[in-house]
Amino acid sequence: MLEGAFALLGAVERAGEAGPTRLAAECGLPKTTAYRLLEQLVALGAVERSRKGYRMGPRIFRLGQGWQPYPGLRAAARAPARRLARVTGAAVALNVLREGQTLVLDWTPGETTGAPARPLDGGGWPWFTAAGKVLVAGAGPRLPLGPLPGSWQRQAEAIRERGVAFDREEVAAGVCCVAVPVPGPDGVPLASLSVVTGPAHSLDRLAGVVRQTGRVIGAALRGR
């Protein structure tokens, strides 16, 4: 039963909104079983009924907001990220790598016009954004990402040497990014801090203040 409920939650996440027939077929469940589990999930607030059937519910959102890969990471990053957003006028994201994706843990909107919006699914981007590359470069061969581009080793060395990664509209048109690692108490990167902005900003000029903010967050984590 638990496995079926989680399978349905995954199907709802992928579909956005869908009816019980489609969700049951995707999960390989009888329609009556899927309907019963979906209604139980509705009662728990995990999903909610919608015009097209079912969609993700508020309880899952609240539970998801509490997840973090290291205790105190979000709290340590919150105030420095807000200051960085005010200083730069750009959006600021705290990110981790999970299952080959750059997941956004926290997002501080930018104040300038045309600042990119947070990804609608609350997750984010492929690993090869600046926010992901800076973590992959620091992790070495430990991350199972499959075959990497032939030029990656050279890129990774440059990222480690500079302590920063850039994305100049490589993933999405009009979206640029500068990212730095956020070190944990043992010095190993736990997350990345990124400034997400448009092509009008000079990423090289932003790099220094982003590095400094990453160090501030790392120091706060060591203090904990």
C-alpha positions as CSV (number, residue, x, y, z in Angstrom):
1,M,0.0,0.0,0.0
2,L,2.8,2.4,0.9
3,E,4.7,1.6,-2.2
4,G,1.5,2.2,-4.3
5,A,0.9,5.6,-2.6
6,F,4.4,6.8,-3.3
7,A,4.2,5.6,-6.9
8,L,1.0,7.7,-7.3
9,L,2.7,10.7,-5.7
10,G,5.6,10.3,-8.2
11,A,3.1,10.0,-11.1
12,V,1.2,13.2,-9.9
13,E,4.5,15.1,-9.7
14,R,5.4,14.1,-13.3
15,A,2.0,14.8,-14.7
16,G,1.3,18.0,-12.8
17,E,-2.4,17.2,-13.0
18,A,-4.0,13.9,-14.1
19,G,-7.1,11.7,-13.6
20,P,-7.2,8.4,-11.8
21,T,-7.2,6.3,-15.0
22,R,-4.0,7.8,-16.3
23,L,-2.3,7.7,-12.9
24,A,-3.3,4.0,-12.3
25,A,-2.0,3.0,-15.7
26,E,1.3,4.8,-15.2
27,C,1.8,3.0,-11.8
28,G,0.5,-0.4,-12.9
29,L,-2.3,-0.3,-10.3
30,P,-5.9,-1.3,-10.7
31,K,-8.0,1.7,-11.1
32,T,-10.1,1.0,-8.0
33,T,-6.9,0.7,-5.9
34,A,-5.4,3.9,-7.3
35,Y,-8.7,5.8,-6.7
36,R,-8.8,4.5,-3.1
37,L,-5.2,5.5,-2.4
38,L,-5.6,8.9,-4.1
39,E,-8.6,9.6,-1.9
40,Q,-6.6,8.7,1.2
41,L,-3.9,11.0,0.0
42,V,-6.5,13.8,-0.4
43,A,-7.6,13.2,3.2
44,L,-4.0,13.6,4.3
45,G,-3.4,16.8,2.3
46,A,-0.7,15.1,0.2
47,V,-2.7,15.6,-3.0
48,E,-5.8,17.6,-3.8
49,R,-8.6,17.3,-6.3
50,S,-8.4,19.5,-9.4
51,R,-10.3,20.2,-12.6
52,K,-8.3,17.5,-14.4
53,G,-8.3,15.0,-11.5
54,Y,-5.5,15.3,-8.9
55,R,-2.5,17.5,-8.3
56,M,0.1,17.8,-5.6
57,G,-1.2,19.0,-2.2
58,P,-0.1,21.6,0.3
59,R,1.1,19.1,2.9
60,I,3.7,17.6,0.5
61,F,4.9,21.2,-0.2
62,R,5.3,21.9,3.5
63,L,7.1,18.7,4.1
64,G,9.4,19.3,1.1
65,Q,10.3,22.7,2.4
66,G,11.7,21.2,5.5
67,W,14.2,18.9,3.7
68,Q,17.9,19.9,3.7
69,P,21.0,17.8,3.2
70,Y,22.8,19.2,6.3
71,P,21.3,20.5,9.6
72,G,21.2,24.3,9.7
73,L,22.2,24.9,6.1
74,R,19.1,26.9,5.2
75,A,19.2,28.9,8.4
76,A,22.9,29.7,7.9
77,A,22.3,30.8,4.3
78,R,19.1,32.9,4.7
79,A,20.4,36.2,5.9
80,P,23.6,36.3,3.7
81,A,21.5,35.3,0.6
82,R,19.1,38.2,1.3
83,R,22.0,40.6,1.6
84,L,23.5,39.3,-1.6
85,A,20.2,39.8,-3.4
86,R,20.0,43.4,-2.2
87,V,23.6,44.2,-3.1
88,T,23.4,42.7,-6.6
89,G,19.7,43.1,-7.5
90,A,19.8,39.6,-8.8
91,A,18.1,36.4,-7.7
92,V,20.1,34.2,-5.3
93,A,19.7,30.4,-5.0
94,L,21.0,27.8,-2.6
95,N,21.4,24.5,-4.4
96,V,22.3,20.9,-4.0
97,L,22.9,18.0,-6.4
98,R,20.5,15.1,-6.3
99,E,19.9,12.4,-8.9
100,G,21.7,14.3,-11.6
101,Q,19.8,17.5,-11.1
102,T,20.5,20.9,-9.5
103,L,17.8,21.2,-6.9
104,V,16.9,24.7,-5.5
105,L,16.7,24.6,-1.7
106,D,16.1,28.3,-1.2
107,W,15.4,31.1,-3.6
108,T,15.6,34.9,-2.9
109,P,14.0,36.9,-5.7
110,G,16.0,39.6,-7.4
111,E,15.0,43.2,-7.2
112,T,15.9,44.2,-10.8
113,T,13.4,44.1,-13.6
114,G,13.6,41.0,-15.7
115,A,15.3,38.9,-13.0
116,P,14.7,35.2,-13.8
117,A,11.9,33.5,-11.9
118,R,12.4,30.4,-9.7
119,P,11.8,27.1,-11.6
120,L,8.1,26.4,-11.5
121,D,8.5,22.8,-10.2
122,G,10.6,24.0,-7.3
123,G,13.4,21.8,-8.4
124,G,15.4,23.2,-11.1
125,W,18.0,22.5,-13.7
126,P,20.3,19.8,-15.1
127,W,23.6,19.3,-13.3
128,F,25.6,21.2,-15.9
129,T,24.4,24.6,-14.8
130,A,27.0,26.8,-13.0
131,A,25.4,25.8,-9.7
132,G,25.8,22.1,-10.5
133,K,29.1,22.3,-12.2
134,V,30.8,23.9,-9.2
135,L,29.7,20.9,-7.0
136,V,30.6,18.2,-9.6
137,A,34.0,19.7,-9.9
138,G,34.5,19.6,-6.2
139,A,33.2,16.0,-5.8
140,G,35.5,14.4,-8.4
141,P,34.5,10.9,-9.5
142,R,32.2,10.2,-6.6
143,L,29.1,11.4,-8.4
144,P,27.5,8.8,-10.7
145,L,26.5,11.2,-13.5
146,G,27.3,8.8,-16.4
147,P,29.8,9.7,-19.2
148,L,31.0,13.3,-18.9
149,P,32.0,15.5,-21.9
150,G,35.5,15.1,-23.1
151,S,36.3,18.7,-22.2
152,W,34.9,18.3,-18.6
153,Q,38.2,17.5,-16.9
154,R,39.7,20.8,-18.2
155,Q,36.6,22.7,-17.1
156,A,36.6,21.1,-13.7
157,E,40.2,22.1,-13.1
158,A,39.5,25.7,-14.0
159,I,36.5,25.8,-11.7
160,R,38.5,24.4,-8.8
161,E,41.3,26.8,-9.4
162,R,39.0,29.9,-9.5
163,G,36.5,28.6,-7.0
164,V,33.6,29.7,-9.2
165,A,31.6,28.5,-12.2
166,F,29.8,30.6,-14.8
167,D,26.8,30.0,-17.1
168,R,26.4,32.5,-19.9
169,E,23.0,31.5,-21.4
170,E,24.3,27.9,-21.8
171,V,21.2,26.3,-20.4
172,A,18.4,28.8,-21.0
173,A,18.3,31.9,-23.2
174,G,18.4,35.1,-21.2
175,V,19.6,33.4,-18.0
176,C,23.1,33.8,-16.7
177,C,24.6,32.5,-13.5
178,V,27.7,32.6,-11.3
179,A,28.0,30.0,-8.6
180,V,30.4,29.1,-5.8
181,P,30.6,26.1,-3.4
182,V,29.4,26.4,0.2
183,P,31.8,24.4,2.3
184,G,30.7,22.3,5.3
185,P,32.6,22.0,8.6
186,D,35.0,19.5,7.0
187,G,35.7,21.7,4.0
188,V,33.8,19.5,1.5
189,P,31.1,21.4,-0.4
190,L,27.6,20.8,0.9
191,A,25.8,23.1,-1.5
192,S,26.3,25.8,-4.0
193,L,25.4,29.5,-3.8
194,S,24.4,31.1,-7.1
195,V,23.4,34.5,-8.4
196,V,20.9,34.1,-11.3
197,T,20.5,37.2,-13.6
198,G,20.3,38.3,-17.1
199,P,23.0,38.9,-19.7
200,A,23.3,42.6,-18.9
201,H,25.1,41.8,-15.7
202,S,28.9,41.3,-15.7
203,L,29.4,37.9,-14.1
204,D,33.1,38.5,-13.5
205,R,32.2,41.5,-11.4
206,L,29.7,39.5,-9.4
207,A,32.1,36.6,-8.7
208,G,33.9,38.3,-5.8
209,V,30.9,39.2,-3.7
210,V,29.4,35.7,-4.4
211,R,32.6,34.1,-3.2
212,Q,32.6,36.2,0.0
213,T,29.0,35.3,0.7
214,G,29.7,31.6,0.3
215,R,32.6,31.9,2.8
216,V,30.3,33.7,5.3
217,I,27.7,30.8,5.0
218,G,30.5,28.2,5.4
219,A,31.8,30.0,8.5
220,A,28.3,30.0,10.0
221,L,28.1,26.3,9.5
222,R,31.4,25.7,11.1
223,G,30.2,27.8,14.1
224,R,27.2,25.5,14.5
